[in-house]
Amino acid sequence: MREYEARAERGLPDPDVLCYFEAMHSVRILLEIEQRRQGGTAGDRGGHPWLVVTPEEARTLEKWNGRKISYSS
């Protein structure tokens, strides 16, 4: 982030804004993976990065909203 901030013309957005978008990205990943699992198509993209980061995205969302996030592995 420091490198980005040093090179960015306008600097970084408010940290709360960054946290919001980080959480929204986590929601998008978790929903996409769950929809694929329920539809039986998660294996069609074996090795897809989102399949790998699902546990970390759940932890990110837990940190943001303070609630336990359940997901299928």
HELIX and SHEET records of a PDB file:
HELIX    1   1 ARG A    2  ARG A    7  1                                   6    
HELIX    2   2 PRO A   15  GLN A   38  1                                  24    
HELIX    3   3 ALA A   42  ARG A   45  5                                   4    
HELIX    4   4 PRO A   49  ASN A   65  1                                  17    
END                                                                             
